[in-house]
C-alpha cells in the first residue's frame, strides 16, 4: 500500500509518499519535485482547491516568458532505509538548489561532455 501527498509553493510542486509493508510500517519513502524558472516573466503553480483532488490538479502558469526552465528532482531512501522522508526531501531540495545555481548553460555543457565520451 502506498501513501502519497502533494504540496505546492509559488514555483515548486512536490510529491512525496511512502510504500508500506503489509504489517503497516513504512519501509520506502520517495520524493519528486518540479521547480519552474521563468526568464523575463512570472511563473507560478496554483494548487488552490487541489487537496488531492485528481479532477483539480495543480496548474502551472507562465506568462510572457523569454524562456522557461523546468528542473526535476527525485530521490528515495532505497539505499539508506534509515533516512526518513524529511531527509529524502532535503536531498531533493539540495539537488534542485544546486541545479538552479549552476544554470542551464553549465548543465548543458556538462551533459554534452559526459555523453560525447559515450558516443
Phi and psi in degrees as a GROMACS rama.xvg file:
@    title "Ramachandran Plot"
@    xaxis  label "Phi"
@    yaxis  label "Psi"
@TYPE xy
-118.16  144.962  UNK-2
-119.193  126.924  UNK-3
-131.375  142.629  UNK-4
-137.873  155.377  UNK-5
-127.403  146.815  UNK-6
-145.414  159.282  UNK-7
-141.038  146.332  UNK-8
-115.305  -168.003  UNK-9
-59.9181  -36.5782  UNK-10
-133.166  16.1255  UNK-11
-143.075  137.652  UNK-12
-115.325  128.684  UNK-13
-118.648  137.779  UNK-14
-124.577  127.093  UNK-15
-139.741  159.341  UNK-16
-179.415  -173.88  UNK-17
-146.926  150.829  UNK-18
-99.3333  134.289  UNK-19
-106.686  142.148  UNK-20
-69.3414  151.869  UNK-21
-53.8805  -25.114  UNK-22
-79.2724  0.783938  UNK-23
97.2391  -10.701  UNK-24
-79.524  145.951  UNK-25
-80.0639  129.995  UNK-26
-128.123  -7.57196  UNK-27
-145.519  117.672  UNK-28
-104.837  145.181  UNK-29
-142.428  151.784  UNK-30
-140.75  137.407  UNK-31
-133.234  135.729  UNK-32
-135.41  146.975  UNK-33
-124.75  124.8  UNK-34
-116.766  135.779  UNK-35
-112.212  128.975  UNK-36
-123.601  116.996  UNK-37
-109.657  125.033  UNK-38
-90.2896  130.301  UNK-39
76.0022  15.5685  UNK-40
-162.694  -168.159  UNK-41
-114.511  147.585  UNK-42
-132.111  144.802  UNK-43
-151.45  155.592  UNK-44
-115.535  121.93  UNK-45
-100.913  114.453  UNK-46
-110.889  15.4199  UNK-47
-56.1271  124.978  UNK-48
77.4338  -1.38815  UNK-49
-63.8014  -69.7061  UNK-50
41.9669  43.3786  UNK-51
83.0128  2.5072  UNK-52
-81.412  109.792  UNK-53
-63.3431  -24.8142  UNK-54
-77.8129  -12.8524  UNK-55
-133.752  66.6585  UNK-56
-71.9168  161.625  UNK-57
-57.0161  147.28  UNK-58
-121.381  133.744  UNK-59
-93.0507  129.551  UNK-60
-119.725  126.215  UNK-61
-130.263  127.737  UNK-62
-123.354  127.97  UNK-63
54.5192  40.7465  UNK-64
-85.9065  144.066  UNK-65
-75.7414  -36.5262  UNK-66
-157.897  159.252  UNK-67
-132.179  132.041  UNK-68
-113.299  129.752  UNK-69
-115.012  115.187  UNK-70
-99.001  136.658  UNK-71
-123.507  129.611  UNK-72
-130.208  144.098  UNK-73
-150.004  148.092  UNK-74
-159.538  162.074  UNK-75
-141.881  174.678  UNK-76
-101.956  26.2918  UNK-77
-57.0915  -45.9985  UNK-78
-79.7384  -19.9617  UNK-79
-137.775  81.8658  UNK-80
-59.8401  -18.3635  UNK-81
-73.53  -16.1661  UNK-82
-74.8851  118.699  UNK-83
-78.4381  168.488  UNK-84
-55.3453  -38.9161  UNK-85
-59.9291  -39.2711  UNK-86
-66.2285  -37.8111  UNK-87
-65.7398  -41.1033  UNK-88
-60.6162  -39.5385  UNK-89
-62.0786  -40.132  UNK-90
-61.7269  -45.2505  UNK-91
-64.4053  -43.5723  UNK-92
-62.4356  -42.2515  UNK-93
-62.647  -39.9866  UNK-94
-63.3227  -46.9216  UNK-95
-66.8019  -40.6712  UNK-96
-61.8036  -44.0477  UNK-97
-64.5412  -40.7211  UNK-98
-65.4466  -42.7783  UNK-99
-64.325  -41.9163  UNK-100
-65.3537  -38.5709  UNK-101
-66.6968  -40.9156  UNK-102
92.1958  156.535  UNK-103
-63.6441  -44.7591  UNK-104
-60.7888  -44.2227  UNK-105
-67.7311  -39.363  UNK-106
-64.4634  -41.0785  UNK-107
-63.6316  -43.3162  UNK-108
-61.3388  -43.3856  UNK-109
-63.0089  -41.7341  UNK-110
-60.8128  -47.4647  UNK-111
-61.7929  -43.4841  UNK-112
-61.9922  -48.1969  UNK-113
-62.9719  -42.2652  UNK-114
-91.3032  -13.3978  UNK-115
-69.5532  -31.7836  UNK-116
-65.6167  -29.9619  UNK-117
-75.4305  -41.3303  UNK-118
